Amino acid sequence: PAGCPCKELVQRGLLLHPEGLFVSPNGTVLVADTGNCVVRRFDPRPDGAATLGKGEVILGVAGRCERGCGNHAANDTRLTYPHGVSANSDLSSIWIANTGAACVLRLDRAGTSEATVRTL
């Protein structure tokens, strides 16, 4: 939108309206960065403290909110205002509520996303 510092926020790695959070048993934090249309991963440091860096984008393309909910490689999946994120304990399956596209996506360890539930 006009006047929005969106590009700068994305480049600096700042969260924009985060809506969902998941913390694994090992301290890895997943965040549904709703305003940036991505899911970010923050890994713990060796001393167990959370990293305060940008967070690796594991699903979505930062700053590109596009309607879509299909089977794609993680780096090619577009999210539309994700609001929730959850995972199993070893992070081999991550589920994302892709709210703007009215579906739930599952991301597997190989980096493939697939639509698991859709509204008809």
Secondary structure, DSSP 8 states (H G I E B T S, - for coil): -TT--HHHHHHHT--SSEEEEEE-TTS-EEEEEGGGTEEEEE-B-TTS-B--S--EEEEE-TT------S-EEGGG---SS--EEEE-TTSSEEEEEEGGGTEEEEEETTSEEEEEEE--
